[in-house]
Structure formats: structure tokens, C-alpha cells
Amino acid sequence: VDSEAVILAALSRVDGKVAAEEITAIGHVLSPIIAGRGPMPTPEETIAIARYVGRLRPGEESIRRALDDIREQGPDHIHTVLMAAVKVVRADGLLHPAEITLINDVSVDLLGGPLI
């Protein structure tokens, strides 16, 4: 889930502040993705995952690699990641213009068109 974590971390940071609700949402949306590859994380592991992602500071190159990896996993996974991204940016009840721009950039890269 490194690639998914990179994208979600970038989205949570793009507006200049990382809201606690966004970090919590990241833990919740990554848990089912992790469970698809193994056992479902425990609540404690979900919190640890969220904290880990909250500490990430992805740069342009790591985002590019993450997008390449997600694209290679196919359309179902792309859909899962984009829906997770929407949940994260909406978690704090605010939709910042920078979040809209980045999520649309991610969507254009993965699907060829904007999402929001």
C-alpha cells in the first residue's frame, strides 16, 4: 500500500494543513485495501497506518512512481484509490481548491479526465 499511501498523503497535505479527520480517514480507507492483500488490520494497526501516512512528505517523483504503480494494478484498483482519495479530501468537511486540483490531476493521469 505504499503507492496508495503516497497519493493519500499528498492529498492530505496539499492544502497546507493536515486535518486529523483526514488522517483518520486515510487509516480507514487503506485498511480494506490492505485486507485485499492479507488479513484485515486491527483497529490499533489502522491507527498506526494512519499515523505513518500522516508523517509522509511525498515529492513529485514519489507521486509519479505511485501513479505508475497504481495504473499497473488495473481499473478496479484505480477506482478504489480514487474513491479513497475523495473520502480523504472530504473528511474534514472542507474541499480546498488545491485538493480539487490535485485529485483532478491524479484522475487525469490515471483515467484521462477530471474526477471533481
C-alpha positions as CSV (number, residue, x, y, z in Angstrom):
1,V,0.0,0.0,0.0
2,D,3.0,2.3,-0.3
3,S,1.7,3.8,-3.5
4,E,-1.8,4.4,-2.2
5,A,-0.3,5.9,1.0
6,V,1.9,8.3,-1.1
7,I,-1.1,9.6,-3.0
8,L,-3.3,10.0,0.0
9,A,-0.6,11.7,2.0
10,A,0.0,14.2,-0.8
11,L,-3.8,14.9,-0.9
12,S,-3.9,15.4,2.8
13,R,-1.0,17.9,2.7
14,V,-1.8,19.9,-0.5
15,D,-4.0,22.5,1.2
16,G,-1.2,23.4,3.7
17,K,-2.6,21.6,6.7
18,V,-3.2,18.0,7.6
19,A,-6.5,17.7,9.4
20,A,-6.9,15.0,12.0
21,E,-10.1,13.8,10.2
22,E,-8.1,13.3,7.0
23,I,-5.5,11.2,8.8
24,T,-8.3,9.1,10.4
25,A,-9.9,8.7,7.0
26,I,-6.7,7.5,5.5
27,G,-6.4,4.7,8.0
28,H,-10.0,3.7,7.3
29,V,-9.7,3.7,3.5
30,L,-6.3,1.9,3.5
31,S,-7.5,-0.9,5.8
32,P,-9.7,-2.6,3.2
33,I,-7.0,-2.2,0.5
34,I,-4.6,-3.9,2.9
35,A,-7.2,-6.6,3.7
36,G,-7.4,-7.3,0.0
37,R,-3.8,-8.4,0.2
38,G,-3.9,-10.2,3.5
39,P,-5.6,-10.1,6.9
40,M,-7.7,-7.1,7.9
41,P,-5.7,-4.7,10.1
42,T,-6.7,-4.5,13.7
43,P,-8.0,-1.1,15.0
44,E,-4.6,-0.5,16.5
45,E,-2.9,-1.3,13.2
46,T,-5.3,1.0,11.4
47,I,-4.3,3.9,13.8
48,A,-0.6,3.1,13.2
49,I,-1.1,3.1,9.4
50,A,-2.8,6.5,9.6
51,R,0.0,7.9,11.7
52,Y,2.6,6.6,9.3
53,V,0.9,8.1,6.3
54,G,0.5,11.4,8.2
55,R,4.3,11.6,8.5
56,L,4.9,11.1,4.8
57,R,6.0,14.0,2.7
58,P,5.8,12.8,-0.9
59,G,7.6,14.7,-3.6
60,E,6.9,14.9,-7.3
61,E,9.0,11.8,-8.2
62,S,7.4,9.6,-5.5
63,I,4.0,10.7,-6.6
64,R,4.9,9.8,-10.2
65,R,6.1,6.4,-9.2
66,A,3.0,5.8,-7.1
67,L,0.7,6.7,-10.0
68,D,2.6,4.3,-12.3
69,D,2.2,1.5,-9.8
70,I,-1.5,2.2,-9.2
71,R,-2.1,2.3,-13.0
72,E,-0.4,-1.1,-13.5
73,Q,-2.9,-2.6,-11.0
74,G,-5.8,-2.0,-13.3
75,P,-9.1,-0.2,-13.5
76,D,-10.7,-1.7,-10.4
77,H,-7.8,-0.7,-8.2
78,I,-7.7,2.8,-9.8
79,H,-11.4,3.2,-8.9
80,T,-10.7,2.1,-5.4
81,V,-7.9,4.6,-5.0
82,L,-9.8,7.5,-6.4
83,M,-12.8,6.8,-4.2
84,A,-10.5,6.6,-1.2
85,A,-9.0,9.9,-2.3
86,V,-12.4,11.6,-2.4
87,K,-13.2,10.3,1.1
88,V,-9.9,11.7,2.4
89,V,-10.2,15.2,0.9
90,R,-13.8,15.4,2.2
91,A,-13.1,14.1,5.7
92,D,-12.6,17.5,7.3
93,G,-15.7,18.9,5.7
94,L,-13.7,21.4,3.6
95,L,-12.8,21.0,-0.1
96,H,-9.8,23.2,-0.7
97,P,-9.1,24.3,-4.3
98,A,-5.6,22.8,-4.1
99,E,-7.2,19.4,-3.1
100,I,-9.6,19.6,-6.1
101,T,-6.7,20.4,-8.4
102,L,-4.5,17.6,-7.1
103,I,-7.3,15.0,-7.1
104,N,-8.2,16.0,-10.7
105,D,-4.5,15.8,-11.7
106,V,-4.4,12.3,-10.3
107,S,-7.6,11.4,-12.1
108,V,-6.4,12.8,-15.4
109,D,-3.2,10.9,-15.1
110,L,-5.0,7.6,-14.2
111,L,-8.2,7.9,-16.2
112,G,-7.7,10.6,-18.7
113,G,-10.2,13.0,-17.2
114,P,-11.0,15.0,-14.0
115,L,-13.0,13.5,-11.1
116,I,-14.4,16.5,-9.4
